[in-house]
């Protein structure tokens, strides 16, 4: 297929999750024709923690202003979230707002919603004259050639100039390019929806409980609309294997027997069975582009190693992908030399935070250190303000990578 031959569209996007839909919106805004393919029909469920952080708001405001306003007005499906609660191994709870100035925000810094609702909204926002959608079809083969790309599906073939794979950890193409599961950089997760869980925050605070038996990992409780709660457990896969942990048994033990948490489930009702999935962590740098191919979101292994957040990072990677694709199309050059600029943009933006989060993940291996940080937060308003500012300023988070930061904390009574 030479470059002069007609293609169905310059860009073929595989996967219509947060990364794929964000990329689609970005390309439509640039008036670039593209094909969006997903094996599912929408709406559909996706196992996830369901938290939509400030990064999600940031990315949406840049690719399609107005979407966040519609989310904020949708009180039936999207719950505003104003902060996060860390519960240390010593059971000390530290509540951290997402912003140092709540009055300046007309909307919450974050939201919580099922992926059924969020992904459906995102798919709706991709509808445009520049986007051809093919849902409910399975990709059966991909071919990346010198002068074009080919995607074969259960419903037909599509040709283009570049493939952007946003299919998450299921991407066989990502594995072909060396983006593979590594137990030291991969997390196993469980999720179960409940209703009537006691003690939930009135301001939609998400909760991360760091419990000795599941370190380095955590148990989470995220409030949702309709008196529902997303409850889950995530743990580093290498630790699951090394400690021979049965995650489902551990999850049920926490819900039923933990001295503090179990009391909150006394009147709770499970709405589904426990479901599991994997989280490819961004704790090492990977090559996330090649000749006529790019990888976004979970397919590029960009999940935060400490918090487990993947949606925001996926959307940010997609935003940069759209920018680089625009340049590639303008110069009719889809070589790796051109597309690797995408890698640079993604890691220049995300790597300082991913690296810091990896250090925090390591810190959690030492409960005494995490307990110390939680205790300090209760005693020092200045330190608590710093933790809040971490959600607003990535540069401040770098302090946590410096051993002298902890020394100053120790000396500052």
One Martini backbone bead per residue (centre of mass of N, CA, C, O) as a GRO file, in nm:
protein
  413
    1UNK     BB    1   0.085   0.043   0.031
    2UNK     BB    2   0.086   0.343  -0.080
    3UNK     BB    3   0.059   0.680  -0.003
    4UNK     BB    4  -0.153   0.737  -0.247
    5UNK     BB    5  -0.347   0.565  -0.130
    6UNK     BB    6  -0.649   0.503  -0.007
    7UNK     BB    7  -0.790   0.573   0.304
    8UNK     BB    8  -1.021   0.560   0.550
    9UNK     BB    9  -0.806   0.680   0.766
   10UNK     BB   10  -0.538   0.802   0.927
   11UNK     BB   11  -0.682   0.704   1.202
   12UNK     BB   12  -0.661   0.420   1.434
   13UNK     BB   13  -0.865   0.332   1.707
   14UNK     BB   14  -0.810   0.115   1.988
   15UNK     BB   15  -1.043   0.187   2.191
   16UNK     BB   16  -1.324   0.337   2.411
   17UNK     BB   17  -1.198   0.462   2.636
   18UNK     BB   18  -1.052   0.727   2.779
   19UNK     BB   19  -0.824   0.738   2.571
   20UNK     BB   20  -0.978   0.703   2.299
   21UNK     BB   21  -1.186   0.939   2.343
   22UNK     BB   22  -0.986   1.166   2.387
   23UNK     BB   23  -0.848   1.139   2.115
   24UNK     BB   24  -1.098   1.185   1.944
   25UNK     BB   25  -1.158   1.471   2.040
   26UNK     BB   26  -0.882   1.589   1.957
   27UNK     BB   27  -0.908   1.525   1.652
   28UNK     BB   28  -1.173   1.673   1.596
   29UNK     BB   29  -1.063   1.955   1.679
   30UNK     BB   30  -0.842   1.912   1.426
   31UNK     BB   31  -0.984   1.776   1.175
   32UNK     BB   32  -0.940   1.453   1.211
   33UNK     BB   33  -0.971   1.165   1.070
   34UNK     BB   34  -1.134   0.869   1.224
   35UNK     BB   35  -1.119   0.550   1.390
   36UNK     BB   36  -1.346   0.375   1.621
   37UNK     BB   37  -1.269   0.080   1.817
   38UNK     BB   38  -1.486  -0.175   1.975
   39UNK     BB   39  -1.591  -0.477   2.126
   40UNK     BB   40  -1.806  -0.300   2.252
   41UNK     BB   41  -2.098  -0.202   2.375
   42UNK     BB   42  -2.292   0.085   2.454
   43UNK     BB   43  -2.317   0.019   2.750
   44UNK     BB   44  -2.043  -0.067   2.989
   45UNK     BB   45  -1.854  -0.239   3.196
   46UNK     BB   46  -1.572  -0.154   3.426
   47UNK     BB   47  -1.321  -0.243   3.610
   48UNK     BB   48  -1.297  -0.014   3.894
   49UNK     BB   49  -1.269   0.265   4.111
   50UNK     BB   50  -1.415   0.543   3.975
   51UNK     BB   51  -1.210   0.769   3.991
   52UNK     BB   52  -1.207   1.131   3.918
   53UNK     BB   53  -0.970   1.335   3.877
   54UNK     BB   54  -0.807   1.629   3.810
   55UNK     BB   55  -0.691   1.513   3.543
   56UNK     BB   56  -0.958   1.478   3.402
   57UNK     BB   57  -1.035   1.774   3.402
   58UNK     BB   58  -0.786   1.877   3.256
   59UNK     BB   59  -0.818   1.715   2.991
   60UNK     BB   60  -1.107   1.802   2.913
   61UNK     BB   61  -1.050   2.113   2.903
   62UNK     BB   62  -0.849   2.066   2.645
   63UNK     BB   63  -1.031   1.891   2.436
   64UNK     BB   64  -1.347   1.962   2.575
   65UNK     BB   65  -1.511   2.209   2.649
   66UNK     BB   66  -1.799   2.136   2.881
   67UNK     BB   67  -1.796   1.848   3.000
   68UNK     BB   68  -1.760   1.919   3.301
   69UNK     BB   69  -2.027   2.067   3.330
   70UNK     BB   70  -2.202   1.815   3.273
   71UNK     BB   71  -2.099   1.652   3.510
   72UNK     BB   72  -2.172   1.855   3.743
   73UNK     BB   73  -2.494   1.837   3.661
   74UNK     BB   74  -2.480   1.512   3.717
   75UNK     BB   75  -2.616   1.389   4.010
   76UNK     BB   76  -2.692   1.085   3.936
   77UNK     BB   77  -2.380   0.989   3.832
   78UNK     BB   78  -2.206   1.230   3.975
   79UNK     BB   79  -1.972   1.259   4.237
   80UNK     BB   80  -1.844   1.476   4.433
   81UNK     BB   81  -1.485   1.542   4.509
   82UNK     BB   82  -1.276   1.692   4.786
   83UNK     BB   83  -1.110   1.420   4.877
   84UNK     BB   84  -0.873   1.240   5.098
   85UNK     BB   85  -0.823   0.929   5.282
   86UNK     BB   86  -0.576   0.830   5.508
   87UNK     BB   87  -0.501   0.500   5.642
   88UNK     BB   88  -0.303   0.380   5.859
   89UNK     BB   89  -0.184   0.101   6.016
   90UNK     BB   90  -0.263   0.258   6.302
   91UNK     BB   91  -0.554   0.401   6.213
   92UNK     BB   92  -0.476   0.670   6.116
   93UNK     BB   93  -0.651   0.957   6.008
   94UNK     BB   94  -0.612   1.146   5.691
   95UNK     BB   95  -0.746   1.447   5.581
   96UNK     BB   96  -0.739   1.555   5.228
   97UNK     BB   97  -0.771   1.805   5.041
   98UNK     BB   98  -0.769   1.906   4.695
   99UNK     BB   99  -0.781   2.202   4.822
  100UNK     BB  100  -0.688   2.525   4.959
  101UNK     BB  101  -0.951   2.664   4.787
  102UNK     BB  102  -1.280   2.611   4.772
  103UNK     BB  103  -1.409   2.892   4.685
  104UNK     BB  104  -1.272   2.897   4.384
  105UNK     BB  105  -1.467   2.657   4.327
  106UNK     BB  106  -1.743   2.568   4.125
  107UNK     BB  107  -1.607   2.285   4.130
  108UNK     BB  108  -1.505   1.995   4.173
  109UNK     BB  109  -1.193   1.838   4.140
  110UNK     BB  110  -1.376   1.572   4.158
  111UNK     BB  111  -1.502   1.237   4.074
  112UNK     BB  112  -1.770   0.980   4.089
  113UNK     BB  113  -1.803   0.690   3.866
  114UNK     BB  114  -1.904   0.479   3.666
  115UNK     BB  115  -1.796   0.337   3.374
  116UNK     BB  116  -2.064   0.325   3.241
  117UNK     BB  117  -2.112   0.635   3.256
  118UNK     BB  118  -1.844   0.764   3.164
  119UNK     BB  119  -1.796   0.614   2.892
  120UNK     BB  120  -2.065   0.696   2.766
  121UNK     BB  121  -2.014   0.996   2.767
  122UNK     BB  122  -1.754   0.985   2.596
  123UNK     BB  123  -1.877   0.858   2.344
  124UNK     BB  124  -2.078   1.084   2.287
  125UNK     BB  125  -1.842   1.305   2.250
  126UNK     BB  126  -1.725   1.169   1.971
  127UNK     BB  127  -1.939   1.275   1.801
  128UNK     BB  128  -1.861   1.322   1.451
  129UNK     BB  129  -1.750   1.395   1.126
  130UNK     BB  130  -1.449   1.258   1.211
  131UNK     BB  131  -1.605   0.998   1.331
  132UNK     BB  132  -1.579   0.642   1.310
  133UNK     BB  133  -1.790   0.391   1.438
  134UNK     BB  134  -1.694   0.056   1.589
  135UNK     BB  135  -1.907  -0.150   1.761
  136UNK     BB  136  -1.893  -0.486   1.842
  137UNK     BB  137  -1.593  -0.544   1.742
  138UNK     BB  138  -1.328  -0.756   1.648
  139UNK     BB  139  -0.994  -0.778   1.658
  140UNK     BB  140  -0.790  -0.997   1.440
  141UNK     BB  141  -0.585  -0.781   1.297
  142UNK     BB  142  -0.251  -0.641   1.256
  143UNK     BB  143  -0.077  -0.407   1.025
  144UNK     BB  144   0.261  -0.281   0.992
  145UNK     BB  145   0.385  -0.075   0.749
  146UNK     BB  146   0.568   0.134   0.566
  147UNK     BB  147   0.280   0.269   0.408
  148UNK     BB  148   0.089   0.143   0.646
  149UNK     BB  149  -0.231   0.029   0.778
  150UNK     BB  150  -0.401  -0.267   0.923
  151UNK     BB  151  -0.745  -0.354   1.014
  152UNK     BB  152  -0.897  -0.644   1.136
  153UNK     BB  153  -1.236  -0.751   1.156
  154UNK     BB  154  -1.548  -0.898   1.208
  155UNK     BB  155  -1.658  -0.650   0.989
  156UNK     BB  156  -1.366  -0.579   0.866
  157UNK     BB  157  -1.164  -0.337   0.695
  158UNK     BB  158  -0.881  -0.109   0.774
  159UNK     BB  159  -0.721   0.187   0.664
  160UNK     BB  160  -0.401   0.363   0.731
  161UNK     BB  161  -0.131   0.544   0.898
  162UNK     BB  162  -0.229   0.490   1.209
  163UNK     BB  163  -0.195   0.334   1.529
  164UNK     BB  164  -0.397   0.350   1.833
  165UNK     BB  165  -0.352   0.190   2.140
  166UNK     BB  166  -0.645   0.156   2.391
  167UNK     BB  167  -0.686  -0.159   2.527
  168UNK     BB  168  -0.488  -0.213   2.733
  169UNK     BB  169  -0.384  -0.512   2.876
  170UNK     BB  170  -0.511  -0.668   2.610
  171UNK     BB  171  -0.280  -0.587   2.424
  172UNK     BB  172  -0.108  -0.750   2.174
  173UNK     BB  173   0.055  -0.520   2.048
  174UNK     BB  174   0.209  -0.434   2.300
  175UNK     BB  175   0.354  -0.705   2.334
  176UNK     BB  176   0.501  -0.692   2.060
  177UNK     BB  177   0.651  -0.412   2.186
  178UNK     BB  178   0.729  -0.497   2.503
  179UNK     BB  179   0.454  -0.455   2.672
  180UNK     BB  180   0.472  -0.617   2.972
  181UNK     BB  181   0.427  -0.813   3.230
  182UNK     BB  182   0.533  -0.712   3.566
  183UNK     BB  183   0.516  -0.793   3.893
  184UNK     BB  184   0.676  -0.525   3.991
  185UNK     BB  185   0.459  -0.363   3.767
  186UNK     BB  186   0.192  -0.495   3.912
  187UNK     BB  187  -0.164  -0.507   3.981
  188UNK     BB  188  -0.398  -0.651   4.189
  189UNK     BB  189  -0.765  -0.641   4.162
  190UNK     BB  190  -1.065  -0.558   4.352
  191UNK     BB  191  -1.435  -0.554   4.318
  192UNK     BB  192  -1.725  -0.410   4.510
  193UNK     BB  193  -2.057  -0.345   4.539
  194UNK     BB  194  -2.234  -0.128   4.765
  195UNK     BB  195  -2.473  -0.067   5.027
  196UNK     BB  196  -2.491   0.093   5.330
  197UNK     BB  197  -2.234   0.236   5.419
  198UNK     BB  198  -2.077   0.354   5.681
  199UNK     BB  199  -1.912   0.670   5.721
  200UNK     BB  200  -1.952   0.872   5.499
  201UNK     BB  201  -1.874   1.135   5.324
  202UNK     BB  202  -2.019   1.449   5.243
  203UNK     BB  203  -1.756   1.517   5.025
  204UNK     BB  204  -1.643   1.259   4.874
  205UNK     BB  205  -1.433   1.096   5.011
  206UNK     BB  206  -1.170   0.907   4.957
  207UNK     BB  207  -1.045   0.575   5.059
  208UNK     BB  208  -0.724   0.472   5.208
  209UNK     BB  209  -0.627   0.151   5.334
  210UNK     BB  210  -0.345   0.064   5.533
  211UNK     BB  211  -0.270  -0.276   5.563
  212UNK     BB  212  -0.042  -0.488   5.666
  213UNK     BB  213  -0.130  -0.755   5.495
  214UNK     BB  214  -0.127  -0.556   5.204
  215UNK     BB  215   0.158  -0.480   5.187
  216UNK     BB  216   0.187  -0.312   4.900
  217UNK     BB  217  -0.126  -0.170   4.965
  218UNK     BB  218  -0.497  -0.143   4.942
  219UNK     BB  219  -0.798  -0.033   5.082
  220UNK     BB  220  -1.114   0.069   4.943
  221UNK     BB  221  -1.348   0.362   4.972
  222UNK     BB  222  -1.602   0.471   4.741
  223UNK     BB  223  -1.820   0.698   4.682
  224UNK     BB  224  -2.162   0.723   4.558
  225UNK     BB  225  -2.434   0.724   4.412
  226UNK     BB  226  -2.716   0.595   4.571
  227UNK     BB  227  -2.561   0.469   4.827
  228UNK     BB  228  -2.302   0.381   4.696
  229UNK     BB  229  -2.004   0.153   4.688
  230UNK     BB  230  -1.659   0.131   4.625
  231UNK     BB  231  -1.489  -0.175   4.678
  232UNK     BB  232  -1.133  -0.250   4.746
  233UNK     BB  233  -0.828  -0.438   4.631
  234UNK     BB  234  -0.470  -0.374   4.625
  235UNK     BB  235  -0.173  -0.555   4.492
  236UNK     BB  236   0.126  -0.650   4.441
  237UNK     BB  237   0.204  -0.922   4.257
  238UNK     BB  238   0.475  -1.005   4.389
  239UNK     BB  239   0.347  -1.015   4.679
  240UNK     BB  240   0.129  -1.220   4.630
  241UNK     BB  241   0.329  -1.446   4.557
  242UNK     BB  242   0.528  -1.436   4.800
  243UNK     BB  243   0.279  -1.446   5.028
  244UNK     BB  244   0.034  -1.610   4.936
  245UNK     BB  245  -0.221  -1.443   4.848
  246UNK     BB  246  -0.574  -1.430   4.893
  247UNK     BB  247  -0.757  -1.175   4.792
  248UNK     BB  248  -1.049  -1.261   4.844
  249UNK     BB  249  -1.010  -1.346   5.138
  250UNK     BB  250  -0.898  -1.074   5.234
  251UNK     BB  251  -1.136  -0.902   5.159
  252UNK     BB  252  -1.348  -1.052   5.337
  253UNK     BB  253  -1.199  -1.014   5.604
  254UNK     BB  254  -1.214  -0.708   5.619
  255UNK     BB  255  -1.526  -0.677   5.602
  256UNK     BB  256  -1.580  -0.891   5.857
  257UNK     BB  257  -1.302  -0.840   6.074
  258UNK     BB  258  -1.220  -0.569   6.094
  259UNK     BB  259  -1.218  -0.361   6.369
  260UNK     BB  260  -1.333  -0.113   6.184
  261UNK     BB  261  -1.454  -0.173   5.900
  262UNK     BB  262  -1.679  -0.390   5.966
  263UNK     BB  263  -1.879  -0.189   6.108
  264UNK     BB  264  -1.960  -0.045   5.828
  265UNK     BB  265  -2.099  -0.341   5.721
  266UNK     BB  266  -2.349  -0.421   5.894
  267UNK     BB  267  -2.577  -0.283   5.669
  268UNK     BB  268  -2.466  -0.403   5.421
  269UNK     BB  269  -2.497  -0.453   5.055
  270UNK     BB  270  -2.437  -0.658   4.806
  271UNK     BB  271  -2.441  -0.604   4.432
  272UNK     BB  272  -2.202  -0.815   4.391
  273UNK     BB  273  -1.947  -0.977   4.295
  274UNK     BB  274  -1.629  -1.039   4.297
  275UNK     BB  275  -1.388  -0.850   4.102
  276UNK     BB  276  -1.118  -0.878   3.862
  277UNK     BB  277  -0.794  -0.709   3.791
  278UNK     BB  278  -0.541  -0.532   3.613
  279UNK     BB  279  -0.240  -0.314   3.683
  280UNK     BB  280  -0.034  -0.124   3.487
  281UNK     BB  281   0.252   0.021   3.587
  282UNK     BB  282   0.445   0.346   3.598
  283UNK     BB  283   0.752   0.252   3.732
  284UNK     BB  284   0.848   0.240   3.430
  285UNK     BB  285   1.004   0.293   3.142
  286UNK     BB  286   0.867   0.303   2.810
  287UNK     BB  287   0.809   0.218   2.485
  288UNK     BB  288   0.515   0.402   2.324
  289UNK     BB  289   0.643   0.374   2.030
  290UNK     BB  290   0.643   0.360   1.662
  291UNK     BB  291   0.595   0.258   1.360
  292UNK     BB  292   0.274   0.360   1.322
  293UNK     BB  293   0.271   0.362   1.656
  294UNK     BB  294   0.062   0.383   1.956
  295UNK     BB  295   0.037   0.423   2.323
  296UNK     BB  296  -0.233   0.431   2.562
  297UNK     BB  297  -0.245   0.411   2.878
  298UNK     BB  298  -0.258   0.089   2.974
  299UNK     BB  299  -0.098   0.003   2.716
  300UNK     BB  300   0.150   0.192   2.851
  301UNK     BB  301   0.175   0.179   3.152
  302UNK     BB  302   0.031   0.452   3.357
  303UNK     BB  303  -0.015   0.372   3.641
  304UNK     BB  304  -0.026   0.457   3.956
  305UNK     BB  305   0.164   0.307   4.210
  306UNK     BB  306  -0.001   0.426   4.464
  307UNK     BB  307  -0.317   0.491   4.379
  308UNK     BB  308  -0.414   0.355   4.087
  309UNK     BB  309  -0.432   0.566   3.877
  310UNK     BB  310  -0.549   0.583   3.515
  311UNK     BB  311  -0.738   0.785   3.371
  312UNK     BB  312  -0.579   1.052   3.370
  313UNK     BB  313  -0.322   0.941   3.227
  314UNK     BB  314  -0.466   0.845   2.974
  315UNK     BB  315  -0.571   1.127   2.883
  316UNK     BB  316  -0.299   1.270   2.866
  317UNK     BB  317  -0.173   1.085   2.654
  318UNK     BB  318  -0.391   1.146   2.436
  319UNK     BB  319  -0.337   1.445   2.405
  320UNK     BB  320  -0.044   1.406   2.296
  321UNK     BB  321  -0.113   1.227   2.057
  322UNK     BB  322  -0.272   1.437   1.896
  323UNK     BB  323  -0.037   1.637   1.858
  324UNK     BB  324   0.159   1.442   1.706
  325UNK     BB  325  -0.029   1.360   1.476
  326UNK     BB  326  -0.059   1.636   1.351
  327UNK     BB  327   0.240   1.655   1.267
  328UNK     BB  328   0.259   1.395   1.099
  329UNK     BB  329   0.047   1.479   0.887
  330UNK     BB  330   0.179   1.745   0.793
  331UNK     BB  331   0.459   1.562   0.708
  332UNK     BB  332   0.418   1.268   0.619
  333UNK     BB  333   0.530   1.136   0.912
  334UNK     BB  334   0.547   0.792   1.079
  335UNK     BB  335   0.792   0.768   1.227
  336UNK     BB  336   0.964   0.711   1.511
  337UNK     BB  337   1.114   0.984   1.521
  338UNK     BB  338   0.840   1.139   1.543
  339UNK     BB  339   0.666   0.973   1.761
  340UNK     BB  340   0.869   0.993   2.014
  341UNK     BB  341   0.768   1.266   2.115
  342UNK     BB  342   0.543   1.145   2.280
  343UNK     BB  343   0.713   1.018   2.501
  344UNK     BB  344   0.832   1.283   2.602
  345UNK     BB  345   0.570   1.422   2.685
  346UNK     BB  346   0.462   1.215   2.884
  347UNK     BB  347   0.719   1.202   3.076
  348UNK     BB  348   0.748   1.502   3.137
  349UNK     BB  349   0.467   1.503   3.285
  350UNK     BB  350   0.460   1.210   3.457
  351UNK     BB  351   0.732   1.106   3.584
  352UNK     BB  352   0.767   1.263   3.849
  353UNK     BB  353   0.510   1.130   3.972
  354UNK     BB  354   0.570   0.829   3.925
  355UNK     BB  355   0.832   0.826   4.086
  356UNK     BB  356   0.714   0.922   4.352
  357UNK     BB  357   0.504   0.690   4.378
  358UNK     BB  358   0.713   0.465   4.393
  359UNK     BB  359   0.835   0.564   4.658
  360UNK     BB  360   0.574   0.541   4.821
  361UNK     BB  361   0.537   0.242   4.778
  362UNK     BB  362   0.797   0.171   4.933
  363UNK     BB  363   0.718   0.305   5.202
  364UNK     BB  364   0.477   0.104   5.267
  365UNK     BB  365   0.672  -0.128   5.361
  366UNK     BB  366   0.695   0.089   5.611
  367UNK     BB  367   0.478   0.144   5.855
  368UNK     BB  368   0.625   0.350   6.039
  369UNK     BB  369   0.646   0.574   5.824
  370UNK     BB  370   0.346   0.607   5.766
  371UNK     BB  371   0.264   0.667   6.058
  372UNK     BB  372   0.432   0.921   6.085
  373UNK     BB  373   0.292   1.090   5.868
  374UNK     BB  374   0.009   1.079   5.996
  375UNK     BB  375   0.086   1.204   6.268
  376UNK     BB  376   0.198   1.468   6.153
  377UNK     BB  377  -0.067   1.569   6.021
  378UNK     BB  378  -0.208   1.616   6.300
  379UNK     BB  379   0.016   1.822   6.424
  380UNK     BB  380   0.060   1.963   6.126
  381UNK     BB  381  -0.066   2.209   5.931
  382UNK     BB  382   0.163   2.248   5.731
  383UNK     BB  383   0.176   1.955   5.633
  384UNK     BB  384  -0.119   1.933   5.543
  385UNK     BB  385  -0.096   2.156   5.330
  386UNK     BB  386   0.111   2.010   5.160
  387UNK     BB  387  -0.065   1.767   5.087
  388UNK     BB  388  -0.277   1.932   4.941
  389UNK     BB  389  -0.078   2.067   4.732
  390UNK     BB  390  -0.007   1.806   4.577
  391UNK     BB  391  -0.280   1.823   4.400
  392UNK     BB  392  -0.174   2.116   4.262
  393UNK     BB  393   0.157   2.044   4.285
  394UNK     BB  394   0.407   1.856   4.163
  395UNK     BB  395   0.666   1.987   4.281
  396UNK     BB  396   0.598   1.925   4.582
  397UNK     BB  397   0.624   1.607   4.558
  398UNK     BB  398   0.940   1.594   4.550
  399UNK     BB  399   0.994   1.601   4.855
  400UNK     BB  400   0.940   1.284   4.897
  401UNK     BB  401   1.237   1.209   4.759
  402UNK     BB  402   1.369   1.354   5.009
  403UNK     BB  403   1.530   1.268   5.296
  404UNK     BB  404   1.537   1.559   5.429
  405UNK     BB  405   1.234   1.583   5.473
  406UNK     BB  406   1.221   1.373   5.709
  407UNK     BB  407   1.426   1.507   5.891
  408UNK     BB  408   1.265   1.770   5.935
  409UNK     BB  409   1.023   1.629   6.061
  410UNK     BB  410   1.172   1.506   6.305
  411UNK     BB  411   1.279   1.794   6.413
  412UNK     BB  412   0.974   1.889   6.386
  413UNK     BB  413   0.757   1.924   6.664
   0.00000   0.00000   0.00000
